[in-house]
Amino acid sequence: MMHKTGKELLRDSFLNKGTAFTFEERKKYGLIGLLPPQVEDIETQSKRVYSQLSQKSSDIEKRRYLTEIFNDNKTLFYHVFKEHTEELIPIVYDPIIAESIEQYSDQYVSGDGAVFLSIDNPDDIEISLKNGADDRDIKLIVVTDAEGILGIGDWGVNGVDIAVGKLMIYTAAAGINPKSVLPVVLDCGTNNEKLLESPLYLGNRHERVYGDRYYDFVDKFVKTAEKLFPNMYLHFEDFGRSNAANILKKYQKTYPVFNDDCQGTGIITLGGLLGAMKLNNEKLTDQRYLCFGAGTAGAGITERIYKEMVSQGLSEEEAKKHFFMVDRQGLLFEDTEGLTPEQRPFARKRSEFEHSEKLDNLRDVVFAVKPTILVGTSTVPNSFTEEIVKGMASWCEHPIIFPLSNPTKLAEAKAKDLIEWSDGRAMVATGIPSEPVEYNGVKYEIGQANNALIYPGLGLGAIATGAKLVTDDMISAAAHALNDFIVPQEGAAVLPPVSKLAQFSETIAVVVGKCVIEQGLNRVAVSDIEKTIEENIWQPEY
């Protein structure tokens, strides 16, 4: 039931239908004379939007146009997005969102419905969240402090776009009702000199705050949000490496929280590795895993794969022997200075290597440990060289190589090169969309290790059942569910295509929902999980 009329109704992006308001509705809601006379259906509106979109000269212009539609009519925006999901995800989110973030303050028009919280005004948290919610029942918040945005680093308040974009994916992929979501940015300052010197920068103009004051601010936000929105699922996004894991660990046994960098990238990478195992008929517990880039994402992936090896029967001590982490210093050893708590369990003993002091670069580490799996989260472009790839192909039949860094300019390698250098034997997944590779008469599909394949379904399953917590079992179940979509054949991708995103988001939600119920963590009574999930999927229709 609409409680707004006239221009106020047209300005409400949740209620606005534009030219789809019928004659009866126009009369009832005071819209006579405020719209062109023709009444259209959403399919006609959608065709117009897509036609205009196709005429834009660049992807960033396409994103700006879609944002205008989003802020005007959310139902129409999601109708278009759902119809063209595979094409529009790179525009709405990664990699084009990086360009949008960099230009956010310069191009600012509106806040896109986000809530801006300043560390300089912690007492405003509650009123800010109430204003942002506007009496809506918020069930999902994506929050960022924007210190570690994708591969571009600290972008301060500009990083709010990452929270907005992430929620767009949740709705397009898993049907999370847009009226129940809220993007939030924690403005804790920035160390980005370019922003601090810009007269147009919209965030706090001071260096980033760390330590107790920072953690007290985060804590006040979490507790206030949980008080205001008791059915909320809280998604942390792109926090810096010194804080991300600490925050997750602090709240994961108290509230239903999820960190996409610590956990999401790990789930999708595990899903890809399980896909490779299925295609190659191999065991994960037989692999040697090398991660290049040991920050938040790299350490999170390593932890997830390690837990999977343990769940498949290895002891904790035996499983750790399968892992090698390489960062700026080279191979991480127990005596490496500055190890994070997440890196320390996987640091090696120098006594394992005859010349450990020489293992200060990726190339030498690869040839010393002979990994069968090489995963990149380093943001060091072209670091997976032809020599490294051919080396791996010499000691394993199907080297598994995932250059996951994004955007495109920061990728460790191109899929085409990996296929050619390995004579078509590498199992490849990339962090960015990659076209199929034709090689020796075979068409190799390249899986995209896009977290969007996982986190929307995981969130839907948790929200629909009212999960009290997000557990490792739920996360593992989500990764394994992807494997059902892998069909063994020559050139097959290790991950299912983004074109089936809605289908397997629902499948993952059901699997996760079952896991929630089995663990007794559901706050919603569920007799039929498939029906419950289906009832929680919002459709972009008037």
For each residue, the residues with C-beta under 8 A, 3 or more apart:
1:
2: 5 9 15 29
3:
4: 8 9 12 15 29
5: 2 8 9 29 30 31
6: 9 10 29 30 31 34
7: 10 11 34
8: 4 5 11 12
9: 2 4 5 6 12 15 16 29 30 31
10: 6 7 16 18 31 34 35
11: 7 8 16
12: 4 8 9 15 16
13: 16 70 71 72 73 74 113
14: 74 178 179
15: 2 4 9 12
16: 9 10 11 12 13 72 73
17: 20 21 25 73 75 76 542
18: 10 21 35 45 72 73 76
19: 35 36 38 39 40 45
20: 17 39 40 41 42 45 542
21: 17 18 25 26 29 31 35 39
22: 25 26 39
23: 26 27 39
24: 27 28
25: 17 21 22 28 29 31
26: 21 22 23 29 31 32 34 35
27: 23 24 31 32
28: 24 25
29: 2 4 5 6 9 21 25 26
30: 5 6 9 34
31: 5 6 9 10 21 25 26 27 34 35
32: 26 27
33:
34: 6 7 10 26 30 31
35: 10 18 19 21 26 31
36: 19
37:
38: 19
39: 19 20 21 22 23
40: 19 20 44 45
41: 20 44 45
42: 20 45 46 75 76 79 540 541 542
43: 46 47
44: 40 41 47 48
45: 18 19 20 40 41 42 48 49 76 79
46: 42 43 49 50 76 79 80 83
47: 43 44 50 51
48: 44 45 51 52
49: 45 46 52 53 69 76 80
50: 46 47 53 54 80 83 84
51: 47 48 54 55
52: 48 49 55 56 65
53: 49 50 56 62 65 66 80
54: 50 51
55: 51 52
56: 52 53 61 62 65
57: 61
58: 61 62
59: 62 63 90 91 96 99
60: 63 64 96 99 100 103
61: 56 57 58 64 65
62: 53 56 58 59 65 66 91 96
63: 59 60 66 67 91 92 96 97 100
64: 60 61 67 68 100 107
65: 52 53 56 61 62 68 69
66: 53 62 63 69 70 77 80 81 88 91 92
67: 63 64 70 71 112
68: 64 65 71 72
69: 49 65 66 72 73 76 77 80
70: 13 66 67 74 77 112 168
71: 13 67 68 110 112 113
72: 13 16 18 68 69 76
73: 13 16 17 18 69 76 77
74: 13 14 70 77 78 178 540
75: 17 42 78 79 540 541 542
76: 17 18 42 45 46 49 69 72 73 79 80 540
77: 66 69 70 73 74 80 81 540
78: 74 75 81 82 171 172 178 540
79: 42 45 46 75 76 82 83 540 541
80: 46 49 50 53 66 69 76 77 83 84 88
81: 66 77 78 84 85 88 92 168 171 172 540
82: 78 79 85 172 502 540
83: 46 50 79 80
84: 50 80 81 87 88
85: 81 82 88 89 172 173 498 499 501 502
86: 89 497 498 499 501
87: 84 90 91
88: 66 80 81 84 85 91 92
89: 85 86 92 93 94 169 172 433 450 452 498 501
90: 59 87 93 94 95 96 432 433
91: 59 62 63 66 87 88 96
92: 63 66 81 88 89 96 97 165 168 169 172
93: 89 90 96 97 165 166 168 169 452
94: 89 90 97 98 150 406 407 431 432 450
95: 90 98 99 150 406 407 408 432
96: 59 60 62 63 90 91 92 93 99 100
97: 63 92 93 94 100 101 150 161 162 165
98: 94 95 101 102 149 150 151 152 406 407
99: 59 60 95 96 102 103
100: 60 63 64 96 97 103 104 107 161
101: 97 98 104 146 149 152 155 158 159 161 162
102: 98 99 152 155 158
103: 60 99 100 106 107
104: 100 101 107 108 155 157 158 160 161 202
105: 108 157 158 195 198 200 201 202 203
106: 103 198 200
107: 64 100 103 104
108: 104 105 200 202
109:
110: 71
111: 114 116 160
112: 67 70 71 160 161 164 183
113: 13 71 132 164 182 183
114: 111 132 160 163 164 182 183 184 185
115: 128 129 131 132 182 183 184 185
116: 111 128 157 160 185 187
117: 121 124 125 128 184 185 186 187 221
118: 121 122 124 187 204
119: 122 186 187 188 189 204 209 213 214 217
120: 204
121: 117 118 124
122: 118 119 125 216 217 220
123:
124: 117 118 121 127 128
125: 117 122 128 129 220 221 224
126: 129 130 224 228
127: 124 130 131
128: 115 116 117 124 125 131 132
129: 115 125 126 132 133 182 184 224 225 228 229
130: 126 127 133 228
131: 115 127 128 134
132: 113 114 115 128 129 182 184
133: 129 130 136 138 182 228 229
134: 131
135:
136: 133 179 180 182
137: 179 180 229 231
138: 133 141 180 181 182 228 229 232
139: 176 177 180 181 229 231 232 233 463
140: 167 170 176 180 181 182 232 233 235 459 463
141: 138 181 182 183 184 225 229 232 233 234 235
142: 163 166 167 170 181 183 184 235 237
143: 163 183 184 185 186 221 234 235 236 237
144: 149 159 160 162 163 184 185 186 236 237 238 239
145: 159 185 186 187 188 218 238 239 240 243
146: 101 149 154 155 156 157 158 159 160 162 185 190 238
147: 153 154 188 208 238 239 240 243
148: 153 154 238 239 240 241 244 261 295 296
149: 98 101 144 146 152 153 154 155 159 162 238
150: 94 95 97 98 162 238 406 407
151: 98 379 405 406 407 410
152: 98 101 102 149 155 407
153: 147 148 149 192
154: 146 147 148 149 190 191 192 208 240
155: 101 102 104 146 149 152 158 159 190 192 195
156: 146 159 187 189 190 192 195 201 203 204
157: 104 105 116 146 160 185 187 190 201 202 203 204
158: 101 102 104 105 146 155 161 195 201 202 203
159: 101 144 145 146 149 155 156 162 163 185 238
160: 104 111 112 114 116 144 146 157 163 164 183 185
161: 97 100 101 104 112 158 164 165
162: 97 101 144 146 149 150 159 165 166 237 238
163: 114 142 143 144 159 160 166 167 183 184 185 237
164: 112 113 114 160 161 167 168 183
165: 92 93 97 161 162 168 169
166: 93 142 162 163 169 170 183 235 237 260
167: 140 142 163 164 170 171 176 178 181 183
168: 70 81 92 93 164 165 171 172
169: 89 92 93 165 166 172 173 452 455 456
170: 140 142 166 167 173 174 176 181 455 456 459 460
171: 78 81 167 168 174 175 176 177 178 181 538
172: 78 81 82 85 89 92 168 169 501 502
173: 85 169 170 452 456 457 501 502 505
174: 170 171 456 457 459 460 502 505 506 509 537
175: 171 460 502 505 536 537 538 539
176: 139 140 167 170 171 180 181 456 459 460 463 538
177: 139 171 180 181 538
178: 14 74 78 167 171 181 538
179: 14 136 137
180: 136 137 138 139 140 176 177
181: 138 139 140 141 142 167 170 171 176 177 178
182: 113 114 115 129 132 133 136 138 140 141
183: 112 113 114 115 141 142 143 160 163 164 166 167
184: 114 115 117 129 132 141 142 143 144 163 221 225
185: 114 115 116 117 143 144 145 146 157 159 160 163
186: 117 119 143 144 145 217 218 221
187: 116 117 118 119 145 156 157 203 204
188: 119 145 147 204 208 209 214 217
189: 119 156 203 204 206 207 208 209
190: 146 154 155 156 157 195 196 203 204 207 208
191: 154 207 208
192: 153 154 155 156 195 196
193: 196 197
194: 197 198
195: 105 155 156 158 190 192 198 201 203
196: 190 192 193 201 205 206 207
197: 193 194
198: 105 106 194 195 201
199:
200: 105 106 108
201: 105 156 157 158 195 196 198 205
202: 104 105 108 157 158
203: 105 156 157 158 187 189 190 195
204: 118 119 120 156 157 187 188 189 190
205: 196 201
206: 189 196 209
207: 189 190 191 196
208: 147 154 188 189 190 191
209: 119 188 189 206 213 214 217
210: 213 214 242 243
211: 214 215
212: 215 216
213: 119 209 210 216 217
214: 119 188 209 210 211 217 218 243
215: 211 212 218 219 243 246 247
216: 122 212 213 219 220
217: 119 122 186 188 209 213 214 220 221
218: 145 186 214 215 221 222 243 247
219: 215 216 222 223 250
220: 122 125 216 217 223 224
221: 117 125 143 184 186 217 218 224 225
222: 218 219 225 226 234 251 255
223: 219 220 226 227
224: 125 126 129 220 221 227 228
225: 129 141 184 221 222 228 229 232 234
226: 222 223 229 230 232 234 255
227: 223 224 230
228: 126 129 130 133 138 224 225
229: 129 133 137 138 139 141 225 226 232
230: 226 227
231: 137 139 463 466 523
232: 138 139 140 141 225 226 229 256
233: 139 140 141 256 257 258 459 462 463 467 470
234: 141 143 222 225 226 251 255 256 257 258
235: 140 141 142 143 166 257 258 259 260 455 459
236: 143 144 239 244 247 248 257 258 259 260 261
237: 142 143 144 162 163 166 259 260 261
238: 144 145 146 147 148 149 150 159 162 260 261
239: 144 145 147 148 236 243 244 247 259 261 296
240: 145 147 148 154 243 244 296
241: 148 244 245 295 296 340
242: 210 246 340
243: 145 147 210 214 215 218 239 240 246 247
244: 148 236 239 240 241 247 248 259 261 262 296
245: 241 248 249 259 262 296 299 300 340 341 342
246: 215 242 243 249 250
247: 215 218 236 239 243 244 250 251 259
248: 236 244 245 251 252 257 259 262 263
249: 245 246 252
250: 219 246 247
251: 222 234 247 248 254 255 257
252: 248 249 255 257 469 470
253: 469
254: 251 469
255: 222 226 234 251 252 469
256: 232 233 234 462 467 468 469 470
257: 233 234 235 236 248 251 252 470
258: 233 234 235 236 263 264 455 458 459 462 470
259: 235 236 237 239 244 245 247 248 262 263 264 300
260: 166 235 236 237 238 263 264 265 451 455
261: 148 236 237 238 239 244 264 265 296 297 300
262: 244 245 248 259 265 266 296 297 299 300 303
263: 248 258 259 260 266 267 300 304 470 475
264: 258 259 260 261 267 268 451 454 455
265: 260 261 262 268 269 297 300 301 377 404 449 451
266: 262 263 269 270 300 301 302 303 304 305 475
267: 263 264 270 271 304 451 454 455 458 475 478 479
268: 264 265 271 272 449 450 451 453 454 479 482 495
269: 265 266 272 273 301 304 305 375 402 404 429 449
270: 266 267 273 274 301 304 305 308 476 479
271: 267 268 274 275 453 454 478 479 480 482 483 495
272: 268 269 275 276 402 429 447 449 494 495
273: 269 270 276 277 284 287 305 373 400 494
274: 270 271 277 278 284 479 480 482 483
275: 271 272 278 279 447 482 483 486 493 494 495
276: 272 273 279 280 282 398 400 427 494
277: 273 274 280 281 282 283 284
278: 274 275 281 483 486 488
279: 275 276 427 486 488 492 494
280: 276 277 397 398 427
281: 277 278
282: 276 277 286 287 398
283: 277 286 287 312
284: 273 274 277 287 305 308 309 312
285: 309 312 313 314 319 322
286: 282 283 372
287: 273 282 283 284 322 372 373 400
288: 322 324 369 370 371 372 373
289: 302 305 322 323 324 371 372 373 375
290: 323 324 325 326 365 366 369 371 373 374 375
291: 294 298 299 301 302 323 324 325 326 375 376 377
292: 298 326 362 374 375 376 377 378 380 383 384 412
293: 297 298 326 327 376 377 378 379 380 405
294: 291 298 299 302 325 326 327 332 340 343
295: 148 241 298 299 327 377
296: 148 239 240 241 244 245 261 262 299 300 342
297: 261 262 265 293 300 301 377 404
298: 291 292 293 294 295 301 302 325 327 375 377 378
299: 245 262 291 294 295 296 302 303 325 340 342 343
300: 245 259 261 262 263 265 266 296 297 303 304 342
301: 265 266 269 270 291 297 298 304 305 375 377
302: 266 289 291 294 298 299 305 306 323 325 346
303: 262 266 299 300 306 307 342
304: 263 266 267 269 270 300 301 307 308 475 479
305: 266 269 270 273 284 289 301 302 308 309 323
306: 302 303 309 310 319 320 322 323 345 346
307: 303 304 310 311 472 476
308: 270 284 304 305 311 312 476 479
309: 284 285 305 306 312 314 319 322
310: 306 307 313 314 315 316 319
311: 307 308 476
312: 283 284 285 308 309
313: 285 310
314: 285 309 310 318 319 322
315: 310 318 319
316: 310 319 320
317: 320 321
318: 314 315 321 322
319: 285 306 309 310 314 315 316 322 323
320: 306 316 317 323 345 346
321: 317 318
322: 285 287 288 289 306 309 314 318 319
323: 289 290 291 302 305 306 319 320 346
324: 288 289 290 291 331 346 348 365 369 371
325: 290 291 294 298 299 302 331 332 343 346 347
326: 290 291 292 293 294 330 331 332 362 365
327: 293 294 295 298 330 332 343 378
328:
329: 332 336 360
330: 326 327 359 360 361 362 364 365
331: 324 325 326 348 356 359 360 365 368 369
332: 294 325 326 327 329 336 339 343 346 347 348
333: 336 347 348 349 350 356
334: 339 344 347 348 349 350
335: 350
336: 329 332 333 339 347
337:
338:
339: 332 334 336 343 344 347
340: 241 242 245 294 299 343 344
341: 245 344
342: 245 296 299 300 303 345
343: 294 299 325 327 332 339 340 346 347
344: 334 339 340 341 347
345: 306 320 342
346: 302 306 320 323 324 325 332 343
347: 325 332 333 334 336 339 343 344
348: 324 331 332 333 334 352 353
349: 333 334 352
350: 333 334 335 353 356
351:
352: 348 349 356
353: 348 350 356 359 368
354:
355: 358 359
356: 331 333 350 352 353 359
357: 360
358: 355 364
359: 330 331 353 355 356 364 365 368
360: 329 330 331 357 364
361: 330 364 365
362: 292 326 330 365 366 383 388
363: 366 367 385 387 388
364: 330 358 359 360 361 367 368
365: 290 324 326 330 331 359 361 362 368 369
366: 290 362 363 369 370 371 374 388 391 392
367: 363 364 370 391
368: 331 353 359 364 365
369: 288 290 324 331 365 366
370: 288 366 367 392 395
371: 288 289 290 324 366 374 392
372: 286 287 288 289 392 395 396 399 400
373: 273 287 288 289 290 399 400 401 402
374: 290 292 366 371 384 388 392 399 400 401 402
375: 269 289 290 291 292 298 301 402 404
376: 291 292 293 380 383 384 402 403 404 405 411 412 413
377: 265 291 292 293 295 297 298 301 404 405
378: 292 293 298 327 383 405 412
379: 151 293 405 410
380: 292 293 376 383 405 410 412
381: 405 409 410 411 412
382: 385 411 412 413
383: 292 362 376 378 380 412 413
384: 292 374 376 388 389 401 403 412 413 418
385: 363 382 388 389 413
386: 389 390 417 421
387: 363 390 391
388: 362 363 366 374 384 385 391 392
389: 384 385 386 392 393 399 401 413 417 418 421 422 426
390: 386 387 393 394 421 422
391: 366 367 387 388 394 395
392: 366 370 371 372 374 388 389 395 396 399 401 422 426
393: 389 390 396 399 421 422 423 425 426
394: 390 391
395: 370 372 391 392
396: 372 392 393 399
397: 280 425
398: 276 280 282 425 426 427
399: 372 373 374 389 392 393 396 422 425 426 427
400: 273 276 287 372 373 374 426 427 494
401: 373 374 384 389 392 413 418 422 426 427 428
402: 269 272 373 374 375 376 428 429 430 431 449
403: 376 384 411 412 413 414 418 430 431
404: 265 269 297 375 376 377 412 429 430 431 449
405: 151 293 376 377 378 379 380 381 410 411 412 431
406: 94 95 98 150 151 410 411 431 432
407: 94 95 98 150 151 152 410 432
408: 95 411 432
409: 381
410: 151 379 380 381 405 406 407
411: 376 381 382 403 405 406 408 414 430 431 432
412: 292 376 378 380 381 382 383 384 403 404 405
413: 376 382 383 384 385 389 401 403 417 418
414: 403 411 417 418 434
415: 418 419 428 430 434 435 437 444 446
416: 419 420 437
417: 386 389 413 414 420 421
418: 384 389 401 403 413 414 415 421 422 426 428
419: 415 416 422 424 426 428 437 439 444
420: 416 417 423 424 437 439
421: 386 389 390 393 417 418 426
422: 389 390 392 393 399 401 418 419 425 426
423: 393 420 440
424: 419 420 439 440 442 444
425: 393 397 398 399 422
426: 389 392 393 398 399 400 401 418 419 421 422
427: 276 279 280 398 399 400 401 494
428: 401 402 415 418 419 434 444 446 447 494
429: 269 272 402 404 446 447 448 449 493 494 495
430: 402 403 404 411 415 433 434 446 447 448 449
431: 94 402 403 404 405 406 411 448 449 450
432: 90 94 95 406 407 408 411 448
433: 89 90 430 448 450 498
434: 414 415 428 430 437 446 448
435: 415 446
436: 443 444 445 446 491
437: 415 416 419 420 434 443 444 446
438: 441 442 443 444
439: 419 420 424 442 444
440: 423 424
441: 438
442: 424 438 439 490 491
443: 436 437 438 491
444: 415 419 424 428 436 437 438 439 491
445: 436 491 492 493 497
446: 415 428 429 430 434 435 436 437 493
447: 272 275 428 429 430 493 494 495 496 497
448: 429 430 431 432 433 434 453 495 498
449: 265 268 269 272 402 404 429 430 431 495
450: 89 94 268 431 433 453 498
451: 260 264 265 267 268 454 455
452: 89 93 169 173 455 456 498 501
453: 268 271 448 450 482 495 496 498 501 504
454: 264 267 268 271 451 457 458 478 479 482 508
455: 169 170 235 258 260 264 267 451 452 458 459
456: 169 170 173 174 176 452 459 460 501 505 508
457: 173 174 454 460 461 478 481 504 505 506 507 508 509 512
458: 258 267 454 455 461 462 470 474 475 478 508 509 512
459: 140 170 174 176 233 235 258 455 456 462 463
460: 170 174 175 176 456 457 463 464 505 506 508 509 512 533 536 537
461: 457 458 464 465 467 474 478 508 509 510 511 512 513 515 516 533
462: 233 256 258 458 459 465 467 470 474 512 513 516
463: 139 140 176 231 233 459 460 466 467 536
464: 460 461 509 513 524 526 532 533 535 536
465: 461 462 513 516 517 521 522 523 524 526 529 532
466: 231 463 522 523 524
467: 233 256 461 462 463 470 474 516 521 522 523
468: 256 521 522 523
469: 252 253 254 255 256 521
470: 233 252 256 257 258 263 458 462 467 474 475
471: 474 475 515 519 521
472: 307 475 476
473: 476 477 515 519
474: 458 461 462 467 470 471 477 478 512 515 516 519
475: 263 266 267 304 458 470 471 472 478 479
476: 270 307 308 311 472 473 479 480
477: 473 474 480 481 511 512 514 515
478: 267 271 454 457 458 461 474 475 481 482 508 511 512
479: 267 268 270 271 274 304 308 454 475 476 482 483
480: 271 274 476 477 483 511
481: 457 477 478 484 504 507 508 511 512
482: 268 271 274 275 453 454 478 479 485 486 495 496 504 508
483: 271 274 275 278 479 480 486
484: 481 507
485: 482 496 500 504 507
486: 275 278 279 482 483 492 493 494 495 496
487: 492
488: 278 279 492
489: 492
490: 442
491: 436 442 443 444 445
492: 279 445 486 487 488 489
493: 275 429 445 446 447 486 496 497
494: 272 273 275 276 279 400 427 428 429 447 486
495: 268 271 272 275 429 447 448 449 453 482 486
496: 447 453 482 485 486 493 500 504
497: 86 445 447 493 500
498: 85 86 89 433 448 450 452 453 501
499: 85 86
500: 485 496 497 503 504
501: 85 86 89 172 173 452 453 456 498 504 505
502: 82 85 172 173 174 175 505 506
503: 500 506 507
504: 453 457 481 482 485 496 500 501 507 508
505: 173 174 175 456 457 460 501 502 508 509
506: 174 457 460 502 503 509 510 533 534 537
507: 457 481 484 485 503 504 510 511
508: 454 456 457 458 460 461 478 481 482 504 505 511 512
509: 174 457 458 460 461 464 505 506 512 513 533
510: 461 506 507 513 514 529 530 533
511: 461 477 478 480 481 507 508 514 515
512: 457 458 460 461 462 474 477 478 481 508 509 515 516
513: 461 462 464 465 509 510 516 517 522 526 529 532 533
514: 477 510 511 517 518 529
515: 461 471 473 474 477 511 512 518 519
516: 461 462 465 467 474 512 513 519 521 522
517: 465 513 514 520 521 522 526 529
518: 514 515
519: 471 473 474 515 516
520: 517
521: 465 467 468 469 471 516 517
522: 465 466 467 468 513 516 517 525 526
523: 231 465 466 467 468
524: 464 465 466 532
525: 522
526: 464 465 513 517 522 529 532
527: 531
528: 531 532
529: 465 510 513 514 517 526 532 533
530: 510 533 534
531: 527 528 534 535
532: 464 465 513 524 526 528 529 535 536
533: 460 461 464 506 509 510 513 529 530 536 537
534: 506 530 531 537
535: 464 531 532
536: 175 460 463 464 532 533
537: 174 175 460 506 533 534
538: 171 175 176 177 178
539: 175
540: 42 74 75 76 77 78 79 81 82
541: 42 75 79
542: 17 20 42 75
